[in-house]
Structures are given as C-alpha cells and as structure tokens.
Amino acid sequence: MKSVYFTKNKILIALILISLSLSGSDCEKLIQNNEVIPQDLAGNWKLSEQTGALQDICPNETVNFQLNGVAQLTCPNSQTISRYYTVQDNSLKYTQTSVSYKIQTLNNDTLYLLGQNVSRNLIYLKISADEMNVPGSTKNDSFNSSEIKAKENFNEN
C-alpha cells in the first residue's frame, strides 16, 4: 500500500514540476517584449533629413538601436539618453514617451520614419560606430526624436 502511495506522490510531484516549468516559460514570454525587432534596424543611424510641421529634432541626431529594445539617442554636444522602444506592425514606438513612427523604409542604409502621433518625418542613414557623437551645432530649442514637444511651445498661426 505504501509503495502505491509513494508512486502516486512521485507522479504528482513530477506533473507539478513539469506544469510549473511550462507555465514559467509562458510567464517569461509575457514579461519579455514579444515584438520582433528587425535585424536591419539594429545599429547606428544619423538623422539626414526631417520634414513635416514639426522640424524640432536636433540636426545630426544619432541613434543606436539595439536588438534588446533600447535606443541610445544623442544630439551633438549633448548627453546620450536611453529609451526603450518596440516594433510592432511596422511601427516603432518609444515606450517611455509614447512617440510612434511608421517604418516607411528600412534597408541596409536608409531608415524613413513617418510620425504617427507627431507631425514629423525623419530620414536616417546608417553610419559606422566611428561616426557616432560627432560634434556639431545644436539648436537650444531642439529635441531628440523620442520626445514630444510640449503644446505650450507650439506656435499656432
């Protein structure tokens, strides 16, 4: 009788451990970002052109998109800031600021972003790590691409 009892307990314990390991992997998937970051996006990019109603991004901004969902943005002569981002349904979104862009073009050397909740469009060119953080002029009233300009700063005509 004891052996049947211990066998049933061993089976029950084994089933519990298996179910915990499986449910634990599901939890890990929920915790992690399920979006897939395109390989072509990873690397260093330099702002080449900005269009749209808002032209408030610092000239020559550089961005290092990492596959772990962190972007490092640098305006010339400024400190680098880090922002989390996601890519889902061909949209890039900075999660901390909710600024989002539609990825219009992404290839080996060009990234073209169309503002979805900001009135700006941005064209970046792929650069090497040596070209990052090149000194240059920056306007005092310019921002990096992960920011939304405050409404009170808008000039309405």
Residue, then its C-alpha position, 0 to 999 in steps of 0.5 A: m500500500k505504501s509503495v502505491y502511495f509513494t508512486k502516486n506522490k512521485i507522479l504528482i510531484a513530477l506533473i507539478l514540476i513539469s506544469l510549473s516549468l511550462s507555465g514559467s516559460d509562458c510567464e517569461k514570454l509575457i514579461q519579455n517584449n514579444e515584438v520582433i525587432p528587425q535585424d536591419l534596424a539594429g545599429n547606428w543611424k544619423l538623422s539626414e533629413q526631417t520634414g513635416a510641421l514639426q522640424d524640432i529634432c536636433p540636426n545630426e541626431t544619432v541613434n543606436f538601436q539595439l536588438n534588446g529594445v533600447a535606443q541610445l539617442t544623442c544630439p551633438n554636444s549633448q548627453t546620450i539618453s536611453r529609451y526603450y522602444t518596440v516594433q510592432d506592425n511596422s511601427l516603432k514606438y518609444t515606450q517611455t514617451s509614447v512617440s510612434y513612427k511608421i517604418q516607411t523604409l528600412n534597408n541596409d542604409t536608409l531608415y524613413l520614419l513617418g510620425q504617427n502621433v507627431s507631425r514629423n518625418l525623419i530620414y536616417l542613414k546608417i553610419s559606422a560606430d566611428e561616426m557616432n557623437v560627432p560634434g556639431s551645432t545644436k539648436n537650444d530649442s531642439f529635441n531628440s526624436s523620442e520626445i514630444k514637444a510640449k503644446e505650450n511651445f507650439n506656435e499656432n498661426 
